[in-house]
Amino acid sequence: MIYRDEYLLEDFLRNVSHRVEERCGYCYSVRLEATAREAKKNHVDQFSTTLLQSTHQNHSLIRETGERLAREVGISFYYEDFRQGWRKGMEVSKAMGLYRQQYCGCIYSEKERFLNKNKMSNVKVQSSNEAQISNVKIYDLEERTAKFGEEIIEFAKSLERNEINRPLISQLVSSGTSVGANYMEADGAESKKDFRHKIGICKKESKETKHWLRMISKANPNKNMECRRLSQEAQELTLIFSSIILSCKKKVIDV
C-alpha cells in the first residue's frame, strides 16, 4: 500500500474558499491526478477510486475527471458503478466494528455534518436550557470532548511506566484533557473574540494530542491500534474546531 501522510489544508482552502460550491471537482481532480501519476510511475495498468462506491458522490463528474486525467497522464482509468454494494458494505463494516467516517474528508463537509446538514444557519454558543427550548438538534461537543479526555486517561493508565513513557504520558494527558476544558471555557465565553480564542486553543490542544499519540505509538508498538483510533478522533476534533473558527471569521467579514 502506498499512502501520503499529509494534510494540505492551506492549499485546499486557497483553491476553493472563493468557489466553495465547486470544491468537490477540485478535490476529485487533485486526488485522481496524484493517483494516476503514482500508478504510471509504478507501471500499473489502470487507476480508479473508492469514491465510486459512495452514494453521496458525483459519479458523472468523477468519471469525467478520471477520463480526462487518463488522457493527460497516459494511463487508463477504470470506471465501474460500485454503489450497488454500498449498503452491504455499510452493514459489514458495522458488524466488524470498523471506523466509518461520516463526512467526505474536507472541513466544509465536516461543518455540514457538525451543523446537522445546515439545519443550523450559524454556529451558536447555547446554554443547556437554550438547547432544550429550541428544536434545533445540536452536536454535543461538550460530551464528545469530555469523553475524549476520559479515553485518553484510560489509555494512559494502560501504558507501562518507564523512562521513555513517563514524560510522554504526562504530555498526552495534559493536552488530551485540556481539549474539553477549553471547550467548556469557550461555551461560557464573554465575547465573540474570547470564544474564537478559546476554540483556537481547543484546536491547538487537539493537534498536540495527535503528536503525543504518534510518539507513544513509536515507543510502544503494541499500542499502535489504540493510538491510531485516538489519533483519528483528535484529527476529527481538529477539523471541527477549524470549521468553527472559519465560520466565525466569515461571519465577521459578512457583517
C-alpha beads as a LAMMPS data file, in Angstrom:
LAMMPS data file: protein, C-alpha beads

255 atoms
254 bonds

1 atom types
1 bond types

-500.0 500.0 xlo xhi
-500.0 500.0 ylo yhi
-500.0 500.0 zlo zhi

Masses

1 110.0

Atoms # bond

1 1 1 0.000 0.000 0.000
2 1 1 1.215 3.482 -0.888
3 1 1 -0.236 6.428 1.002
4 1 1 0.635 10.040 1.663
5 1 1 0.685 11.054 5.293
6 1 1 -0.117 14.711 4.688
7 1 1 -2.987 17.115 5.045
8 1 1 -2.640 20.104 2.702
9 1 1 -5.348 22.213 4.304
10 1 1 -3.879 25.576 3.301
11 1 1 -3.595 24.576 -0.376
12 1 1 -7.161 23.291 -0.353
13 1 1 -8.594 26.449 1.196
14 1 1 -6.583 28.685 -1.106
15 1 1 -8.106 26.947 -4.123
16 1 1 -11.721 26.559 -3.013
17 1 1 -12.517 29.308 -0.480
18 1 1 -13.696 31.618 -3.292
19 1 1 -15.714 28.851 -5.016
20 1 1 -16.935 26.560 -2.271
21 1 1 -19.690 25.004 -4.404
22 1 1 -17.025 23.685 -6.802
23 1 1 -14.829 22.169 -4.108
24 1 1 -15.667 18.547 -4.986
25 1 1 -14.484 18.996 -8.567
26 1 1 -11.187 20.431 -7.327
27 1 1 -10.751 17.587 -4.846
28 1 1 -11.527 14.904 -7.435
29 1 1 -9.020 16.419 -9.841
30 1 1 -6.162 16.788 -7.348
31 1 1 -6.548 13.343 -5.819
32 1 1 -7.149 11.454 -9.052
33 1 1 -4.196 13.154 -10.731
34 1 1 -1.899 12.155 -7.864
35 1 1 -3.237 8.592 -8.089
36 1 1 -2.817 8.453 -11.868
37 1 1 0.768 9.701 -11.746
38 1 1 1.679 7.302 -8.933
39 1 1 0.143 4.411 -10.888
40 1 1 2.005 5.408 -14.053
41 1 1 5.300 5.702 -12.166
42 1 1 4.844 2.209 -10.726
43 1 1 3.850 0.677 -14.098
44 1 1 0.294 -0.088 -13.014
45 1 1 -2.169 -0.714 -15.864
46 1 1 -5.107 1.340 -14.567
47 1 1 -6.133 3.671 -11.782
48 1 1 -9.508 4.167 -10.095
49 1 1 -11.054 5.452 -6.842
50 1 1 -13.050 4.112 -3.898
51 1 1 -15.290 7.179 -4.265
52 1 1 -17.161 5.167 -6.898
53 1 1 -18.643 3.096 -4.065
54 1 1 -20.254 6.103 -2.386
55 1 1 -23.871 7.051 -2.936
56 1 1 -23.043 10.627 -1.913
57 1 1 -20.521 11.419 -4.666
58 1 1 -20.980 12.904 -8.134
59 1 1 -20.267 9.866 -10.307
60 1 1 -20.528 11.620 -13.634
61 1 1 -18.007 14.242 -12.529
62 1 1 -15.663 11.591 -11.134
63 1 1 -15.812 9.663 -14.396
64 1 1 -15.309 12.785 -16.492
65 1 1 -12.342 13.838 -14.351
66 1 1 -10.792 10.373 -14.364
67 1 1 -11.038 10.015 -18.137
68 1 1 -9.593 13.493 -18.684
69 1 1 -6.616 12.731 -16.453
70 1 1 -6.187 9.342 -18.126
71 1 1 -5.607 11.161 -21.408
72 1 1 -3.284 13.716 -19.841
73 1 1 -1.149 11.269 -17.870
74 1 1 -1.272 8.401 -20.362
75 1 1 -2.841 5.631 -18.279
76 1 1 -6.281 4.003 -18.386
77 1 1 -8.997 4.997 -15.885
78 1 1 -11.152 2.137 -14.621
79 1 1 -14.779 3.098 -14.065
80 1 1 -17.447 0.900 -12.511
81 1 1 -20.531 1.826 -10.550
82 1 1 -19.923 0.122 -7.216
83 1 1 -22.855 1.790 -5.474
84 1 1 -24.937 -1.369 -5.562
85 1 1 -22.645 -2.776 -2.872
86 1 1 -22.754 0.333 -0.671
87 1 1 -25.432 -0.834 1.784
88 1 1 -23.911 -4.302 2.123
89 1 1 -20.505 -2.746 2.758
90 1 1 -22.011 -0.494 5.408
91 1 1 -23.623 -3.455 7.179
92 1 1 -20.389 -5.477 7.109
93 1 1 -18.295 -2.581 8.410
94 1 1 -20.750 -2.032 11.278
95 1 1 -20.717 -5.730 12.156
96 1 1 -16.903 -5.709 12.220
97 1 1 -16.802 -2.562 14.339
98 1 1 -14.796 -0.667 11.724
99 1 1 -14.457 3.098 11.797
100 1 1 -16.929 4.735 9.420
101 1 1 -16.278 8.394 8.629
102 1 1 -19.499 10.387 8.437
103 1 1 -18.232 13.020 6.023
104 1 1 -16.159 13.005 2.832
105 1 1 -12.997 14.437 4.365
106 1 1 -12.906 18.209 3.841
107 1 1 -13.707 20.722 6.551
108 1 1 -16.735 22.001 4.634
109 1 1 -18.408 18.591 4.676
110 1 1 -17.455 18.185 8.324
111 1 1 -19.073 21.540 9.006
112 1 1 -22.269 20.375 7.283
113 1 1 -22.291 17.261 9.448
114 1 1 -21.495 19.311 12.533
115 1 1 -24.382 21.658 11.798
116 1 1 -26.693 18.746 11.054
117 1 1 -26.590 19.363 7.317
118 1 1 -27.104 23.093 7.550
119 1 1 -30.226 22.943 9.745
120 1 1 -28.450 25.487 11.888
121 1 1 -27.772 28.641 9.905
122 1 1 -24.999 29.886 12.175
123 1 1 -22.594 28.483 14.735
124 1 1 -24.068 29.449 18.093
125 1 1 -22.974 29.020 21.647
126 1 1 -26.061 27.861 23.522
127 1 1 -26.617 27.053 27.165
128 1 1 -28.166 23.717 28.054
129 1 1 -31.515 25.414 28.731
130 1 1 -31.467 27.195 25.371
131 1 1 -30.701 23.929 23.628
132 1 1 -33.660 22.257 25.304
133 1 1 -36.014 25.129 24.490
134 1 1 -35.078 25.242 20.793
135 1 1 -35.992 22.421 18.443
136 1 1 -32.598 22.605 16.736
137 1 1 -30.549 19.478 17.064
138 1 1 -27.002 20.460 18.049
139 1 1 -23.853 18.393 18.029
140 1 1 -22.828 17.812 21.663
141 1 1 -19.170 18.791 21.614
142 1 1 -19.148 19.150 25.382
143 1 1 -19.858 15.431 25.778
144 1 1 -17.572 14.425 22.912
145 1 1 -14.541 16.337 24.178
146 1 1 -15.131 15.124 27.738
147 1 1 -15.350 11.527 26.532
148 1 1 -12.159 12.018 24.526
149 1 1 -10.363 13.166 27.669
150 1 1 -11.663 10.166 29.597
151 1 1 -10.441 7.792 26.893
152 1 1 -7.026 9.450 26.970
153 1 1 -6.857 8.890 30.739
154 1 1 -7.836 5.218 30.442
155 1 1 -5.312 4.727 27.658
156 1 1 -2.570 6.428 29.701
157 1 1 -3.313 4.105 32.635
158 1 1 -2.694 1.098 30.381
159 1 1 0.820 2.194 29.411
160 1 1 3.933 0.817 31.028
161 1 1 5.722 3.293 33.280
162 1 1 9.325 3.559 32.128
163 1 1 11.921 6.229 31.404
164 1 1 10.559 6.982 27.913
165 1 1 6.841 6.697 28.606
166 1 1 6.619 8.844 31.735
167 1 1 7.168 12.260 30.071
168 1 1 5.109 11.226 27.042
169 1 1 2.174 10.159 29.222
170 1 1 2.308 13.429 31.138
171 1 1 2.205 15.476 27.926
172 1 1 -0.568 13.335 26.423
173 1 1 -2.850 13.575 29.457
174 1 1 -2.239 17.315 29.708
175 1 1 -3.183 18.078 26.099
176 1 1 -5.884 15.413 25.733
177 1 1 -7.865 16.516 28.784
178 1 1 -7.297 20.203 28.017
179 1 1 -9.436 19.994 24.851
180 1 1 -12.664 19.558 26.798
181 1 1 -11.678 22.048 29.482
182 1 1 -11.048 24.776 26.920
183 1 1 -14.264 23.940 25.099
184 1 1 -16.141 24.450 28.370
185 1 1 -14.440 27.849 28.691
186 1 1 -15.418 28.676 25.099
187 1 1 -19.007 27.694 25.831
188 1 1 -19.038 30.266 28.619
189 1 1 -17.104 32.934 26.692
190 1 1 -17.913 36.539 27.498
191 1 1 -17.367 37.809 23.958
192 1 1 -17.036 36.557 20.375
193 1 1 -13.325 37.357 20.473
194 1 1 -12.911 35.309 23.643
195 1 1 -14.904 32.470 22.060
196 1 1 -12.664 32.383 18.967
197 1 1 -9.570 32.471 21.153
198 1 1 -10.717 29.537 23.295
199 1 1 -11.748 27.483 20.256
200 1 1 -8.292 28.189 18.816
201 1 1 -6.766 26.696 21.960
202 1 1 -9.032 23.639 21.576
203 1 1 -7.685 23.171 18.065
204 1 1 -4.079 23.555 19.240
205 1 1 -4.518 21.029 22.037
206 1 1 -6.178 18.530 19.685
207 1 1 -3.259 18.765 17.272
208 1 1 -0.758 18.441 20.120
209 1 1 -2.551 15.339 21.398
210 1 1 -2.199 13.762 17.965
211 1 1 1.557 14.420 18.103
212 1 1 1.981 12.770 21.521
213 1 1 -0.040 9.770 20.377
214 1 1 2.349 9.364 17.489
215 1 1 5.346 9.450 19.850
216 1 1 3.714 6.919 22.179
217 1 1 2.926 4.659 19.235
218 1 1 6.598 4.755 18.278
219 1 1 7.695 3.942 21.837
220 1 1 5.002 1.272 22.282
221 1 1 4.407 -0.649 19.010
222 1 1 1.921 -2.926 20.779
223 1 1 -0.339 0.116 21.324
224 1 1 -0.357 1.151 17.667
225 1 1 -4.044 0.395 17.005
226 1 1 -5.260 2.267 20.082
227 1 1 -3.061 5.224 19.180
228 1 1 -4.497 5.276 15.673
229 1 1 -8.070 5.250 16.961
230 1 1 -7.470 8.089 19.398
231 1 1 -5.442 9.982 16.821
232 1 1 -8.361 9.776 14.387
233 1 1 -10.662 11.322 16.969
234 1 1 -8.081 14.044 17.678
235 1 1 -7.956 14.778 13.939
236 1 1 -11.746 14.986 13.664
237 1 1 -11.894 17.361 16.615
238 1 1 -9.188 19.486 14.994
239 1 1 -11.274 19.706 11.817
240 1 1 -14.400 20.613 13.783
241 1 1 -12.623 23.419 15.603
242 1 1 -11.061 24.626 12.330
243 1 1 -14.528 24.768 10.789
244 1 1 -15.910 26.745 13.731
245 1 1 -13.034 29.228 13.510
246 1 1 -13.561 29.671 9.774
247 1 1 -17.278 30.205 10.302
248 1 1 -16.603 32.848 12.937
249 1 1 -14.163 34.658 10.655
250 1 1 -16.626 34.525 7.743
251 1 1 -19.388 35.904 9.934
252 1 1 -17.168 38.849 10.906
253 1 1 -16.350 39.513 7.234
254 1 1 -20.019 39.246 6.168
255 1 1 -21.044 41.728 8.831

Bonds

1 1 1 2
2 1 2 3
3 1 3 4
4 1 4 5
5 1 5 6
6 1 6 7
7 1 7 8
8 1 8 9
9 1 9 10
10 1 10 11
11 1 11 12
12 1 12 13
13 1 13 14
14 1 14 15
15 1 15 16
16 1 16 17
17 1 17 18
18 1 18 19
19 1 19 20
20 1 20 21
21 1 21 22
22 1 22 23
23 1 23 24
24 1 24 25
25 1 25 26
26 1 26 27
27 1 27 28
28 1 28 29
29 1 29 30
30 1 30 31
31 1 31 32
32 1 32 33
33 1 33 34
34 1 34 35
35 1 35 36
36 1 36 37
37 1 37 38
38 1 38 39
39 1 39 40
40 1 40 41
41 1 41 42
42 1 42 43
43 1 43 44
44 1 44 45
45 1 45 46
46 1 46 47
47 1 47 48
48 1 48 49
49 1 49 50
50 1 50 51
51 1 51 52
52 1 52 53
53 1 53 54
54 1 54 55
55 1 55 56
56 1 56 57
57 1 57 58
58 1 58 59
59 1 59 60
60 1 60 61
61 1 61 62
62 1 62 63
63 1 63 64
64 1 64 65
65 1 65 66
66 1 66 67
67 1 67 68
68 1 68 69
69 1 69 70
70 1 70 71
71 1 71 72
72 1 72 73
73 1 73 74
74 1 74 75
75 1 75 76
76 1 76 77
77 1 77 78
78 1 78 79
79 1 79 80
80 1 80 81
81 1 81 82
82 1 82 83
83 1 83 84
84 1 84 85
85 1 85 86
86 1 86 87
87 1 87 88
88 1 88 89
89 1 89 90
90 1 90 91
91 1 91 92
92 1 92 93
93 1 93 94
94 1 94 95
95 1 95 96
96 1 96 97
97 1 97 98
98 1 98 99
99 1 99 100
100 1 100 101
101 1 101 102
102 1 102 103
103 1 103 104
104 1 104 105
105 1 105 106
106 1 106 107
107 1 107 108
108 1 108 109
109 1 109 110
110 1 110 111
111 1 111 112
112 1 112 113
113 1 113 114
114 1 114 115
115 1 115 116
116 1 116 117
117 1 117 118
118 1 118 119
119 1 119 120
120 1 120 121
121 1 121 122
122 1 122 123
123 1 123 124
124 1 124 125
125 1 125 126
126 1 126 127
127 1 127 128
128 1 128 129
129 1 129 130
130 1 130 131
131 1 131 132
132 1 132 133
133 1 133 134
134 1 134 135
135 1 135 136
136 1 136 137
137 1 137 138
138 1 138 139
139 1 139 140
140 1 140 141
141 1 141 142
142 1 142 143
143 1 143 144
144 1 144 145
145 1 145 146
146 1 146 147
147 1 147 148
148 1 148 149
149 1 149 150
150 1 150 151
151 1 151 152
152 1 152 153
153 1 153 154
154 1 154 155
155 1 155 156
156 1 156 157
157 1 157 158
158 1 158 159
159 1 159 160
160 1 160 161
161 1 161 162
162 1 162 163
163 1 163 164
164 1 164 165
165 1 165 166
166 1 166 167
167 1 167 168
168 1 168 169
169 1 169 170
170 1 170 171
171 1 171 172
172 1 172 173
173 1 173 174
174 1 174 175
175 1 175 176
176 1 176 177
177 1 177 178
178 1 178 179
179 1 179 180
180 1 180 181
181 1 181 182
182 1 182 183
183 1 183 184
184 1 184 185
185 1 185 186
186 1 186 187
187 1 187 188
188 1 188 189
189 1 189 190
190 1 190 191
191 1 191 192
192 1 192 193
193 1 193 194
194 1 194 195
195 1 195 196
196 1 196 197
197 1 197 198
198 1 198 199
199 1 199 200
200 1 200 201
201 1 201 202
202 1 202 203
203 1 203 204
204 1 204 205
205 1 205 206
206 1 206 207
207 1 207 208
208 1 208 209
209 1 209 210
210 1 210 211
211 1 211 212
212 1 212 213
213 1 213 214
214 1 214 215
215 1 215 216
216 1 216 217
217 1 217 218
218 1 218 219
219 1 219 220
220 1 220 221
221 1 221 222
222 1 222 223
223 1 223 224
224 1 224 225
225 1 225 226
226 1 226 227
227 1 227 228
228 1 228 229
229 1 229 230
230 1 230 231
231 1 231 232
232 1 232 233
233 1 233 234
234 1 234 235
235 1 235 236
236 1 236 237
237 1 237 238
238 1 238 239
239 1 239 240
240 1 240 241
241 1 241 242
242 1 242 243
243 1 243 244
244 1 244 245
245 1 245 246
246 1 246 247
247 1 247 248
248 1 248 249
249 1 249 250
250 1 250 251
251 1 251 252
252 1 252 253
253 1 253 254
254 1 254 255
